[in-house]
Amino acid sequence: MYGLFPPNVDGKKAEDMEDYRRTSKNVDNAEAEKPPADNEVRVSHSKIPVYVDACLKLLQKDAKQHIVVVGKGQFVNKAVTVIEMVKRKMQGTLHQYTQLGSVSVVEQWDATNDEKLDSVQVNKKVPVIIIYLSVDEMPELEATSGHQAPTGPDIF
């Protein structure tokens, strides 16, 4: 039952939340509304090879100097996997800059069958990872990001 209902909202325990269903989920961030940039890949529900191919296309065919891969919530791990696969395919020639953060999400929970129950809003923090892969060093990101230098082709 963990994860289906919001934990301990307004003094209610998770088992008391069985009469509620999430009706909406809003990100409190204007960035979520913007379309991705031409060098950005947003990882979500598709399979990992789809994102790896998209990243490689941007770097190799479109000759982008750097790309940005973004993963939110449950897709953070998938974004990291995509990055590692892209770095391996590029034989250790890319700089990696990693930023971690979070965004606020407001969930609306409404009663399913009892009209006497009030609606409940839950504020949650969702993790976000933003990873830059670059052919060249990006000194402007040094202060705000973790940096991994290229490993070179010898370990691949």
N, C-alpha and C positions, 0 to 999 in steps of 0.2 A: 504494500500500500504506500510505501515511501515514494515520494515524487509525484504522486497523483493529486494530492491535496496540499494546500499551503500549510506549513507547520505552525501551530499555535498562533492563530490570528484572533485578536481581540479576546483572548482568554479561552478560545475554543481549541480543543485538541484535534489532532488529525482525524481520529475516528469520529468526531462530531461533524466533520466536514463532508461526510458521505452524501449529505443532501445538497451539496453545492457542485456546480460545474463551471469551469473557466469559460467565460463568454468572450473575452477580448484580452489582447496583450499589446500594449503600446510601449515603444521605446521612447524614453524622454531625451531624444537626441535628434537634432536637425540633420546630422550627418546620415542617418539611416534613410532619409528621404532622397538623398542625392544618388544619381546613377554612378556606377563605377567609372573611374578614369580609364583612359585608353591603355594604361600599363598596369591596371589593377585586376586582380583575380579574387573574387569573394567565394570562399569555400562554404558549401552548404550540403544539400542532399544528394548531389550527383556522386558517381564513383570516382575514386582517387585518380585513375588513369586519365579521366576527362580533364582534371585540373592540371595534371602533369603535362599533358599535351598542350593545353592552353598556355602554360608558362613557357614551355620550350618554343612554341610558335612565336610568342612575344620576343623572346631573347634571340632566337636564331633567324627566323624568317623576317620578322618586323624590325630586327636590329635595334631593339630598345636597349638603352644603357643600363636601366634598372627596372625591376618590376616590384609590385607590392602585392603581397598575399595576406588576406584578412580572414580570420576565423573567429566566430563568436560562440559562446556557450558550449554546447556539445560538439562543436566543429573545430575547437582549438586543436585537439589531437590530430584530426585529419589534416589540418593546415600544416602542422609540423611534419607529418609524414610526406605530404606533397613536396615541401621544401627539401627534405632530405633526398627524395628521389630525383628532383630536378638537379640538385647539386651533384649527385652521383652521375647523372647523364651528361652533365657539363664537365665532368672529370676534374672536379675540384678547382675550377677557375673563378668562382664567384665569391664576393664578399657577402656576408650575411649580417644584417642589423635587425635586432629583435626588440620590440616594445611590447610590454604587457600593461593591461589596464582593465577597466570595467565600464559598463554602461548601465544606467538605471532602467528597469523595466517595471511598468505598472500593469498588474493583472487584475481583471475584473472577474469576480466569482459571484454568480447568482444562484439563488435557491432553485432546485429542480422541481420540487413538487409541493413545498409548503410555503404559502404566500405570506405567512407571518414572519418568516426569516428575512433579515435584512441582507442587502448586497454587501459584499466585502471587497475592498481593494487591498492588494498586496504589493508592496514595493520590494523589488529584488535587484540585486547587483548581479550582472552576468559578465563573466570574464571575456576579454577580448585579447587576441594576439595579432600584432601587425608585424610582418616580416618583410624586409626589403632585401632583395637579391640584386647585387650590382656587379658589373664588370670591373668598375673602378671604385676606389675608396670614396666614401661620402663623409668628409670630415664634419659636415653640418649635423650629422646624426650621432656622432661620437658621444656627445654629452647626454643624450636622452635614450640611448639604445645600448643593448649588449652587442658586441662586435665579435664575429668569427672571421678570421682571415682565410683566404683560400688555402686549401690543403695541398694543392698541386696534384698532377695526374698520377704520381708514383704510387699512391695507396689504392688506386682504383685498378 
